[in-house]
Structure formats: structure tokens, C-alpha cells
Amino acid sequence: MAIENKRNIAFLGHTQSGKTSLSESLLFSCGTSSRKGSVMEGNTLSDYSWDEIERKSSINSSLLHCNYEDISIQIIDTPGYIDFFGEVISSVRAVDNAVLIIDASSGVEVGTEKSWALLEELKLPRIIFVNKIDKEGLNKEAIISDIKSSLSSRIITLDSSTPEELMELVAESDDKLLEKYLAEGKLSLEEVASGLRKAVLEAKVFPLILGSALSSVGIDELLKSIKQYLASPLERAPLEVTGELKFSPDAAFSAFTFKSIFDPYVGQLSLLRIFSGRLAANSSFYNFTQKISERFTQIYLLQGKEQKNLEQAECGDIIAIPKSKQTHTQDSLGEEKHPLEFSAMLFPEPMISASVKPHSRQDEEKISQALNKLVAEDFTFKVSRGLQTNELIVSGLGDLHLDIMINRLKKRFNVQVDLGTPKVAYKETITKSAKVQGKYKRQSGGRGQYGDVHIEIKPLERGKEFEFVDKIVGGAIPRNFIPSVEKGIKQAMSEGVLAGYPFVDVQVTLFDGSYHDVDSSDMAFQIAGGMAFRKAVLEAGPALLEPIMDVEVAIPDEYLGQISGDLNSRHGRVMGMEMKGENQLLKAQVPLTQMFTYANDLRSITGGRGSYTMRFSHYEQVPAKTANEIIARYQEQKKKEQA
């Protein structure tokens, strides 16, 4: 098919706005499917995974295609849950246009706003489809007015706008047309038609259609508008690339891997958007990101979970390559002699974390591979291991996100795990100096054990960790035993004294001691060093330290007071604020212990309109009351283990 007759589109919108139902209606109207699938009945083409059928809502992006008149349309149906916004980001990279679906009875919601902001950033042409307009009691004029005030004043309802309104809007989007309009007071029908299409392609004007996916109202108008106003692959908005990119089937092959899927039957599927040139089955491409050539055998055109073999794909096509072992999401593909790299997609950072503990040794062996596959599929899902606690930590965009991922571990990979709150990596330190003696002496018939050390400990500046000073003179302790003393001290530091957390920011000076010609040994001085350190700590004002996080919260101005108060209630300190776009960016420092429920609490306070980032800043002393509670729990646990 001619490239100018291709359209590829992402369906975006808030959850439950009807994106999947609209997809079904379009495919049925075009004769691609013989029936309209139902989300409630779990038989739609795009919501085919068990978790989507179970939840009756999209979780993954899925690919669909149909033909309308002489136009070939590829659709990516995206999820509406904010927890799966990473799917929206990757999908939008693969398309030239979007249809934003809005529930008429709900109006502009959080998912609508986030999707609109993303489309504005990329300057993609788009059509707004107001769904469920056939519900009783709806005021159409009020709905349209609300959408315009929330999103853009340059939204136009084609079937109800007067010629004058249309003419004026088109004129305002083009300097030459505006000049003529001001001079003559009107534009020709041809100028209005061509000017409107140009304005839509440049994301300056946005057609709005009222309809209903379930009753097929507005579907014909939507299809006509897709054909008439949206961009072909030759007309798409420019892309950030390193190298030369020409949107043409006759140019050198180039493609971007925007998503990876691990299919239980065919293994990994790499989803590609071809931006230029052609790609034949049973050939190879060069991966500029991995700097390798990769050979493949098949090309698939996807219709939900169904896979159709293609002999060739070209500029504008969205395809799948099976069993690509070295090609991953974010990779730039092409011909080695025509270097070209696409800019990376920017995904939101995970906002909520949980610890993961496998049920059994068998699950422990399988979990790493399973988690790696989930991470490769979803760039907003992260896996890490606590440096101090050694816990396996999973992180995502929200509770639902983590819940879905853990269920996939269980059902797709048969890995059974328990979720918990991550342990906080507390540390122990001292607040003053102390001098002590540590003497280890054992005699049991044969050769004994003898080690005697005198040490002084002092607090160091925060972040200095540990310093060992040797001030032994006159051979009070033989030189070969001094490293043993340091080793014993470090061992005691790693085990902690108060609550089992490692010691930091302490200087230990070894200034005296004694030894026995026969009974002294490496082990005796290690034990003596550890004894001395533990004894000294109890005299040096021991304290617990906790991690303090730099937190930046982006919120609409109306929530500033509530969020400031909430952060204060978490023992946080507001450090300042500034404007970021239309939002306030509030900066604070908050103890990590207070942040585990923050993602859900922020969502609750702001109705999902707030977001935040968090990174480690420094360690601070834990308040005495909290420290006493932590120490008491540790001592109680220790007693149970010794009983």
C-alpha cells in the first residue's frame, strides 16, 4: 500500500473511558472483525491477557489493524491506569497520531491530562473522541466547554461549528491565511480545507467528535477524520535522532524498538516502528545501540495476540520480530553503513517499593530470570537489592502496578513470593569519645589465648565512615597483631552494637596493650579488638542514624497547603518551592521510613494529579523515642533467637 495511505494511531485516555471498546467498534465497522468484542465479557481482540480479562481493563498496550476505504490503519490500544503510563510513553513513540478518548460523563480526568501533556510535548496530531455521549442527561455544550477550558481553546467540533468559526480558527493557525483573512474578511472553501488539515498536522487545531463506541455513534465520522486530517508516515512530526533520517520507503532502513513482549509460546517479541526504508523476512539488521548485527527469520503483523507472517515491512509499519536475543527496548536499528540513533524514551521513576521473598529454594532459583523478563517488558518496573539489608526490592508506579507484576511472577513464571515493606538501612554511630581496655584471656589446659588492647574512639564527620589510627610504641603489641586488632574492630562494626546495624563515622585509635609470648595469636587480638570496640561504644553516646531523602513533589497550586502539611507530619522539612510548568515543585527532606506509603497518600490527596521523585540525601540521627523502640525490638528478637 502507498505510504501516504497509511495511518498509525495510539488510543489514549483515562481508565474506563472506552479505548478498547472504541477499537472493537472501529474494527467491526471496517469489516476486519465479524463481531464487536466486549470488555465485560472478556472477548476483545486487544485485552487478551488473563490479567486484563480478570480485571476487565487494559494493562498492556496491544497492536491492532484495519482498512478503511483506501487507508490502512494501525492502532495501539493503551492502558488508562496511571500505574501503567510507561506503556503509553512507549506506544506514543511508535505512532504518528493519537485519538484521545474522553468519557462524556466524567470529563477531563487525570489520565486525560497526562496523555494530553505527553502529546503536546511530542507535538503529535490528534483527534478527541468524546465517548458515551448517548448517556441520558448529558449537556453536550457544557462537556465541550469543559474540555476546551481544561485542554485547549483550539479544539473544534467539526459537525457543529459554523463556517465563520472554522474559518477564523484556521486563519489563526497560519500567518499567510491570517493576512488574507484580515485583508478580505474571508477564505475560500479550498483554503479552509487545506488550512485545517495543515493546522491539525502541526498540532495547532484539534478536531473533536461526539460519539459512542458501544452504539457505534460517531464511528464513521472518526474514520473519515482519521483519513482526512491525520498524518501519514511521510508527514509525521520530526524526531530527535543522531544521524540523517528521511521518512521514505526508498531511504536506508531505520527502526526503533519501542517495546518487548515475552510470549509464552514464541518467546521474546521485539516490537519495532519502521521509520524509513524496508525490511524483508529472513534477513538481518544492524543494532546501533548494541553494536551488533542480528539475523532474524520472521516478521509479524499483530492483531492482538494473533500473529500474521509478512514477507516484507516498510516505512510506517509497526511490526514484531520474534526470538531476537540481542535486541531490546530502546534499541536503534538500521544499516551499518548509515549510522542513526534515536533518542531514548524517558520513563517516570518508580514511586513505590516492596521487598520480595521467595517461598522456597526452587522459587529463589527461578526468580531472577523471571524478574529480568518483567523488567525488560516494563521500563517503569525496577528490581534492586538493598546494599545493607540484602533484600530483593521491587519498585513500580503504584500498588496496582506491583500487584500485577507479582501476579505475573506467580501465574506466568510459577514463582511464589511474599511481599513485605522494605527494611530501612539504619546505621549506628557514636556522639562522644571514650577510652577502654579490651582484654581476652583464656586458659584451658594446653596453649591459651591472650590479647589485650587499649583503644580510644571518637565520632567522625558524617560520611567519613571509619578511620583506624595505630599509636602503638615500644612493642606493646607486636606489629603482626595490629592488623588483627583492626580486623576484629571492623567485624564488630559490621555486626552493630545497638540494633544489629553497621557502625559508621567513627575513629578508633589503638594506643596501648600487652601480649603473651606463647598465648597471643591473631584470633586472640581479633577478639580483643571486637570486645574493646563494643565496650567503648556503650560509653560513647551510641546513636542510630536513618536515611534522609531529597523529595520533590510536583502538584497543582491548589494542593500546596495540604501537601506541605502532610510532609511536616512525616517529620519532613520543606526546603523550598518553585514553578515547574503549570505545577508547583515543592522540595523537602523526609526520613525514608515516612515515605513507604507516600505514593498512595499523594494520589489520594491530589486525586492522582501529583507526582514525586525521591533520592538519597544523607544520614541523620534518629529521634531518641524512635531509636529506643527500634533497639527494643532488636533486643526482643535476639532473646527469641537465643531461647
C-alpha positions in Angstrom: 0.0 0.0 0.0 1.2 3.5 -0.8 2.9 5.1 2.3 0.7 8.2 2.1 -2.4 6.0 2.6 -1.1 4.7 5.9 -2.2 6.0 9.3 -0.9 4.7 12.7 -2.6 5.9 15.9 -2.4 5.5 19.6 -5.6 5.4 21.5 -5.1 7.2 24.8 -7.2 8.3 27.7 -8.2 7.7 31.3 -9.0 4.2 32.5 -12.6 3.2 31.7 -13.0 5.9 29.0 -13.7 3.2 26.4 -10.5 2.9 24.4 -10.7 -0.8 23.9 -14.5 -0.6 23.1 -13.7 2.0 20.5 -11.0 -0.2 19.0 -13.6 -3.0 18.7 -16.1 -0.7 17.1 -13.7 0.6 14.5 -12.5 -2.9 13.5 -16.1 -4.1 13.3 -17.2 -1.1 11.2 -14.3 -1.7 8.8 -15.2 -5.3 8.4 -11.9 -6.6 10.0 -13.8 -8.5 12.7 -17.2 -10.2 12.4 -18.3 -9.1 15.9 -17.7 -6.4 18.4 -15.9 -7.9 21.4 -17.0 -6.8 24.9 -14.6 -5.8 27.7 -17.1 -7.1 30.3 -17.3 -10.5 28.6 -13.5 -10.7 28.2 -13.5 -11.4 24.5 -11.9 -8.3 22.9 -9.0 -8.5 20.5 -6.7 -6.2 22.4 -7.4 -7.2 26.1 -6.4 -10.8 25.6 -4.1 -11.5 28.6 -5.5 -13.3 31.7 -4.9 -10.3 34.0 -6.8 -7.9 31.6 -9.7 -10.3 31.3 -9.8 -10.8 35.0 -9.7 -7.0 35.8 -11.9 -6.0 32.8 -9.4 -3.3 31.9 -6.3 -2.8 29.7 -3.0 -3.3 31.4 -0.7 -3.8 28.3 -0.6 -1.9 25.0 -1.7 -4.1 22.1 -1.5 -3.7 18.4 -4.5 -3.8 16.0 -5.0 -3.0 12.3 -7.9 -2.5 9.9 -8.5 -0.9 6.4 -11.0 1.9 5.8 -11.7 2.7 2.1 -8.1 3.0 0.7 -6.5 3.7 4.1 -4.5 1.2 6.2 -4.8 1.9 9.9 -2.7 0.6 12.7 -3.9 1.2 16.2 -2.1 0.8 19.6 -4.7 0.4 22.3 -3.0 1.7 25.5 -3.9 1.2 29.2 -5.5 4.1 31.1 -4.3 3.3 34.6 -1.7 5.8 35.7 0.3 2.9 37.1 0.9 1.7 33.5 1.8 5.1 32.0 5.1 3.6 30.8 3.0 1.7 28.2 1.6 5.0 26.9 5.1 6.6 26.6 6.5 3.7 24.6 3.4 3.4 22.4 3.4 7.1 21.5 7.0 6.8 20.3 5.8 4.3 17.7 2.9 6.3 16.2 2.4 9.4 14.1 -1.0 10.4 15.6 -3.3 9.9 18.5 -7.0 9.7 19.3 -7.7 10.9 22.9 -10.8 9.3 24.3 -12.8 11.1 27.0 -15.8 9.7 28.9 -18.6 12.2 28.4 -20.0 11.7 31.9 -16.6 12.1 33.6 -15.0 14.8 31.5 -11.3 15.5 31.7 -9.6 13.2 34.2 -6.1 12.7 35.4 -5.2 10.2 32.7 -6.6 12.6 30.1 -4.4 15.4 31.4 -1.2 13.3 31.5 -1.9 11.9 28.0 -2.5 15.4 26.6 0.7 16.8 28.2 2.6 14.0 26.5 1.1 14.6 23.1 1.8 18.3 23.5 5.4 17.6 24.3 5.7 15.5 21.1 3.5 17.8 19.0 1.5 14.8 17.6 -1.6 15.4 15.6 -4.7 14.2 17.4 -8.5 13.8 17.4 -10.6 14.0 20.5 -13.4 11.4 20.7 -15.9 12.1 23.4 -17.3 8.6 24.2 -20.6 7.5 25.8 -22.3 10.6 24.6 -25.6 8.7 24.4 -26.0 8.6 28.2 -29.1 10.3 29.4 -29.0 13.8 30.9 -25.7 14.9 29.4 -25.2 18.5 28.4 -23.1 18.4 25.3 -22.3 22.1 25.2 -21.1 22.0 28.8 -19.0 19.0 28.1 -17.3 20.6 25.1 -16.8 23.8 27.0 -15.1 21.9 29.9 -12.8 20.1 27.6 -11.8 23.3 25.9 -11.1 25.1 29.1 -9.1 22.1 30.5 -7.1 21.2 27.4 -7.1 23.8 24.6 -9.2 26.6 23.2 -8.2 25.4 19.8 -10.4 22.3 19.9 -13.1 22.4 17.3 -16.3 20.3 16.9 -16.4 19.9 13.1 -20.1 18.9 12.7 -21.4 21.8 14.8 -19.0 24.6 14.2 -20.2 27.5 12.0 -18.2 28.3 8.8 -17.1 31.5 10.4 -15.7 29.8 13.5 -13.9 27.3 11.3 -12.5 30.0 9.1 -11.3 32.1 12.0 -9.6 29.2 13.7 -7.8 28.1 10.5 -6.7 31.7 9.8 -5.2 32.0 13.3 -3.1 28.9 12.8 -1.3 30.2 9.6 0.3 33.6 9.1 -0.4 33.8 5.3 -4.1 32.8 5.8 -4.4 35.2 8.7 -3.1 38.0 6.5 -5.6 37.2 3.8 -8.4 36.8 6.2 -7.8 40.2 7.8 -7.5 41.9 4.4 -10.5 40.2 2.7 -12.6 39.1 5.7 -13.0 35.5 4.3 -11.2 32.4 3.0 -12.2 30.1 0.2 -13.5 26.6 0.9 -10.3 25.1 -0.5 -8.2 27.3 1.7 -10.2 26.4 4.8 -10.0 22.6 4.0 -6.3 22.6 3.2 -5.6 25.0 6.1 -7.5 22.9 8.6 -5.6 19.8 7.6 -2.2 21.6 7.9 -3.3 23.0 11.3 -4.2 19.5 12.6 -0.9 18.1 11.3 1.0 20.8 13.0 -0.9 20.2 16.3 -2.4 23.7 16.2 -6.0 22.6 15.9 -7.7 19.5 17.4 -11.0 18.1 15.9 -13.5 16.8 18.4 -16.1 14.2 17.7 -19.0 13.2 19.9 -19.9 9.5 19.8 -20.4 6.2 21.5 -18.3 3.1 20.9 -20.9 0.7 22.1 -23.7 2.0 19.9 -21.3 3.0 17.0 -22.3 6.7 17.1 -19.7 8.9 15.5 -17.6 5.9 14.3 -18.0 6.8 10.6 -17.1 10.4 11.3 -14.0 9.3 13.3 -12.8 7.1 10.4 -13.3 9.9 7.9 -11.4 12.3 10.1 -8.5 9.8 10.5 -8.3 9.6 6.8 -8.7 13.3 6.1 -6.8 15.0 8.8 -4.2 12.7 10.4 -0.6 12.3 9.3 0.8 9.6 7.0 4.3 8.3 7.9 5.7 10.8 5.4 4.1 13.7 7.3 4.9 12.8 10.9 6.4 15.3 13.3 10.3 15.4 13.4 12.2 13.0 15.7 15.3 13.6 17.8 18.0 11.5 16.1 21.7 11.4 15.7 22.3 10.9 12.0 20.2 11.5 8.9 16.6 10.3 8.9 14.3 10.7 5.9 10.7 9.4 6.1 10.7 7.4 2.9 10.4 3.7 1.8 13.3 4.3 -0.5 15.7 5.6 2.1 18.1 3.4 4.2 16.2 1.2 6.7 15.8 2.5 10.2 13.6 1.4 13.1 13.2 1.8 16.8 12.4 -1.0 19.3 9.7 0.6 21.5 8.6 -2.5 23.4 9.5 -6.1 24.2 7.0 -8.9 25.0 7.8 -12.3 26.3 5.2 -14.6 24.7 4.8 -18.0 26.4 4.8 -19.8 23.0 7.2 -17.9 20.7 9.5 -16.4 23.4 10.6 -12.7 23.1 8.8 -10.5 20.6 10.6 -7.2 19.8 8.1 -4.5 18.6 9.5 -2.2 16.0 8.4 1.0 14.4 10.0 1.3 10.9 10.7 5.0 10.2 12.4 4.6 6.8 13.3 2.0 4.2 12.2 -1.6 4.0 12.8 -4.8 5.9 12.5 -8.3 4.4 11.9 -11.5 6.4 14.8 -13.9 6.8 17.4 -11.1 6.7 19.3 -9.1 9.2 19.7 -5.6 10.6 22.4 -3.7 12.5 21.7 -2.8 16.1 23.4 0.6 16.6 22.7 0.5 20.4 24.2 -2.9 21.0 26.7 -2.5 18.1 26.0 -5.9 16.7 24.3 -7.4 13.6 21.3 -9.7 14.3 19.7 -12.1 11.9 16.0 -13.0 12.1 13.6 -15.2 10.1 10.1 -13.9 10.6 8.2 -10.6 10.6 4.8 -10.5 12.3 1.8 -8.1 11.9 -0.1 -8.3 15.2 -3.8 -8.3 15.7 -4.0 -8.6 19.5 -2.4 -12.0 20.3 -2.8 -13.2 16.7 0.4 -13.1 14.5 0.3 -12.8 10.8 3.5 -13.6 8.8 4.8 -10.8 6.5 7.3 -11.2 3.7 8.3 -7.5 4.0 7.6 -4.4 6.0 8.4 -0.8 5.2 8.3 2.8 6.3 5.4 3.5 8.7 4.8 -0.2 9.7 4.6 -1.3 13.3 5.8 -4.9 13.4 7.1 -7.7 15.7 10.3 -9.7 15.3 10.3 -13.0 17.2 13.2 -14.6 19.1 15.5 -11.6 18.9 18.1 -12.5 21.5 20.2 -9.3 21.4 17.7 -6.6 20.5 15.9 -4.9 23.4 13.6 -2.0 24.1 15.2 1.4 23.3 17.5 -0.1 20.6 18.1 1.8 17.3 18.2 -0.5 14.2 19.3 0.2 10.7 22.0 -0.4 8.1 25.6 -0.3 9.4 26.8 2.0 6.6 24.0 4.5 7.5 24.6 5.2 11.2 21.5 6.5 13.0 20.4 6.5 16.7 17.0 7.6 18.1 16.8 9.5 21.4 15.9 7.3 24.3 12.4 7.3 25.8 12.1 8.9 29.2 10.1 6.9 31.7 8.8 8.0 35.1 10.8 6.8 38.1 9.1 4.2 40.3 7.2 5.7 43.2 6.6 2.7 45.5 8.7 -0.3 46.6 8.3 -3.6 48.4 10.5 -6.4 49.5 10.2 -9.8 47.8 10.9 -13.1 49.5 10.7 -16.4 47.5 8.7 -19.2 49.2 11.3 -21.9 48.5 14.8 -22.6 47.2 13.2 -23.6 43.9 11.4 -20.2 43.7 14.7 -18.5 44.6 16.5 -20.1 41.7 13.7 -19.1 39.2 13.0 -15.5 40.5 16.0 -13.7 39.0 15.2 -14.8 35.4 11.5 -14.1 35.8 12.1 -10.6 37.2 14.6 -9.8 34.4 11.9 -10.6 31.8 9.4 -8.4 33.6 11.9 -5.6 33.8 12.6 -5.9 30.0 8.9 -5.6 29.3 8.3 -2.6 31.5 10.9 0.1 32.0 8.9 1.6 34.9 9.4 -1.6 36.9 12.7 -1.9 38.7 14.5 -4.6 40.7 17.3 -3.9 43.1 19.0 -5.4 46.1 19.5 -3.5 49.4 23.2 -2.9 49.8 23.0 -3.2 53.5 19.9 -5.4 54.1 20.5 -7.6 51.0 16.7 -7.7 50.5 15.4 -8.1 47.0 13.4 -4.9 46.3 10.8 -4.4 43.5 9.6 -0.9 42.6 6.8 0.4 40.5 4.5 3.3 39.8 1.8 2.3 42.3 0.2 -0.5 44.4 -1.7 -1.8 41.3 1.5 -1.9 39.3 3.3 -4.0 41.9 0.3 -6.3 42.4 0.1 -7.0 38.7 3.8 -7.8 38.5 3.7 -10.1 41.5 0.7 -11.9 40.0 2.6 -12.3 36.7 5.5 -13.8 38.7 3.1 -16.4 40.1 1.0 -17.2 37.0 3.4 -16.7 34.1 6.6 -18.0 35.7 5.2 -20.1 38.5 7.3 -18.3 41.1 5.7 -18.0 44.6 6.8 -14.9 46.6 5.7 -12.9 49.7 5.7 -9.1 49.6 6.7 -7.0 52.5 7.8 -3.5 53.4 11.5 -3.0 52.6 13.7 -2.7 55.7 15.3 0.6 56.3 19.0 0.7 56.2 19.7 2.2 59.6 23.3 2.7 60.7 24.8 3.1 64.2 27.3 5.7 65.3 28.7 7.5 68.4 28.3 11.1 69.7 31.3 11.4 72.0 34.7 10.0 72.8 35.6 7.1 75.1 38.7 5.2 76.2 38.5 1.5 77.2 40.5 -1.7 77.6 39.6 -4.9 75.9 41.3 -8.0 77.3 40.7 -11.5 76.1 42.3 -14.3 78.2 41.5 -18.0 78.0 43.4 -20.9 79.6 42.1 -24.5 79.1 44.9 -27.0 79.8 47.1 -26.6 76.7 48.0 -23.4 74.9 45.9 -20.4 76.0 44.6 -17.3 74.2 45.7 -13.8 75.2 45.1 -10.4 73.6 45.0 -7.1 75.4 44.2 -3.7 73.7 43.6 -0.2 74.8 41.6 2.0 72.4 40.0 5.4 72.1 37.0 6.0 69.9 35.8 9.4 68.6 33.0 10.5 66.3 33.9 11.4 62.8 32.3 13.9 60.4 29.2 12.4 58.8 30.1 10.4 55.7 33.8 9.7 56.8 32.8 6.1 57.6 35.9 4.7 59.5 39.4 5.6 60.4 41.9 3.3 62.3 44.9 5.0 63.9 47.9 3.0 65.1 49.7 4.7 68.0 51.5 1.6 69.5 55.0 2.4 70.6 57.7 0.3 72.3 56.4 -3.0 71.1 53.4 -3.1 73.5 51.6 -5.1 70.8 53.8 -6.9 68.1 53.4 -5.3 64.6 52.0 -8.5 63.2 49.0 -8.4 65.6 47.9 -4.8 64.9 46.0 -5.7 61.6 44.3 -8.4 63.7 43.0 -5.7 66.1 41.7 -3.7 63.2 40.0 -6.7 61.7 38.3 -7.5 65.0 37.0 -3.9 65.3 35.7 -3.9 61.7 33.9 -7.2 62.4 32.2 -5.7 65.5 31.3 -2.6 63.5 29.6 -4.6 60.7 27.5 -6.5 63.3 26.4 -3.4 65.2 26.1 -3.0 68.9 22.7 -1.3 69.5 20.3 -2.9 67.0 22.4 -5.0 64.6 23.1 -2.2 62.1 26.7 -1.4 60.9 28.7 1.3 62.6 29.8 4.4 60.7 31.7 7.6 61.2 34.0 6.5 63.9 37.7 6.9 64.5 39.4 4.2 66.6 42.9 4.8 68.0 44.9 1.8 69.3 47.3 3.4 71.8 48.4 0.6 74.2 48.1 -3.1 75.0 50.0 -6.2 76.0 50.7 -9.7 74.7 52.0 -13.1 75.8 54.9 -14.7 74.1 53.1 -18.1 73.8 49.4 -17.5 74.2 48.9 -14.4 72.0 47.6 -15.1 68.5 45.9 -13.5 65.5 42.5 -14.7 66.7 43.1 -13.5 70.3 43.8 -10.0 69.2 40.8 -10.0 66.8 38.5 -11.0 69.7 40.1 -8.4 72.0 39.7 -5.7 69.4 36.0 -6.5 68.9 35.4 -6.6 72.7 37.1 -3.3 73.2 35.0 -1.6 70.4 31.7 -2.9 71.8 32.6 -1.8 75.3 33.7 1.6 74.1 30.6 2.2 72.1 28.3 1.9 75.2 30.3 4.7 76.8 30.5 7.0 73.8 26.8 8.0 73.4 25.7 5.5 70.8 23.0 6.6 68.4 21.0 5.3 65.4 21.2 7.1 62.0 18.4 6.9 59.4 18.5 7.7 55.7 17.0 11.1 54.8 15.7 11.5 51.3 15.5 14.5 48.9 11.9 14.6 47.8 10.5 16.8 45.0 6.7 16.9 44.7 5.0 18.3 41.6 1.4 19.4 42.4 -1.2 21.9 41.2 -1.1 25.0 43.2 -4.4 24.2 45.0 -2.8 21.3 46.9 0.2 23.2 48.1 -1.1 23.7 51.7 -2.2 20.1 52.1 1.0 18.6 50.8 3.2 20.9 52.9 1.2 19.9 56.0 1.4 16.2 55.1 5.2 16.4 54.7 5.5 18.1 58.0 3.5 15.3 59.6 6.1 12.9 58.2 8.9 14.8 60.1 9.9 16.3 56.8 11.5 19.7 56.3 10.2 21.8 53.4 13.3 23.3 51.7 11.7 25.5 49.1 9.4 25.6 46.1 9.4 26.8 42.5 7.1 26.8 39.5 7.5 23.9 37.0 5.2 24.4 34.1 1.7 24.7 35.5 2.6 23.0 38.7 4.4 23.9 42.0 7.5 21.9 42.6 7.9 21.5 46.4 11.3 20.4 47.7 11.7 18.7 51.0 13.9 16.4 53.0 12.0 13.5 54.6 13.1 10.3 56.5 12.8 7.2 54.3 10.7 5.5 57.0 8.0 8.0 56.3 7.9 7.5 52.6 6.7 3.9 52.1 3.1 4.8 51.8 3.6 8.2 50.1 2.7 7.2 46.6 -0.8 6.2 47.6 -1.2 9.1 50.0 -0.2 11.6 47.4 -2.6 10.1 44.9 -5.4 10.2 47.5 -4.8 13.9 48.4 -4.4 15.2 44.8 -6.8 12.9 43.0 -3.8 11.5 41.1 -2.7 14.9 39.9 0.5 14.9 42.0 3.8 13.1 41.3 7.1 12.9 43.1 10.7 11.9 42.8 12.9 10.7 45.6 16.7 10.1 46.0 19.0 9.6 48.9 20.5 12.7 50.5 22.3 11.9 53.8 22.0 10.2 57.2 20.7 11.9 60.3 20.3 10.8 63.9 17.0 9.1 64.7 14.9 10.8 67.4 15.5 9.2 70.8 12.0 7.8 71.2 12.0 6.1 67.8 15.6 4.8 68.4 14.6 3.2 71.7 11.7 1.4 70.0 14.0 0.1 67.3 16.6 -1.1 69.8 13.9 -2.7 72.0 12.5 -4.7 69.0 16.0 -5.9 68.1 16.8 -7.0 71.7 13.5 -8.8 71.9 14.2 -10.6 68.6 17.7 -11.5 69.8 16.2 -13.1 73.0 13.8 -15.2 71.0 16.6 -16.4 68.7 18.8 -17.4 71.8 15.9 -19.1 73.6 
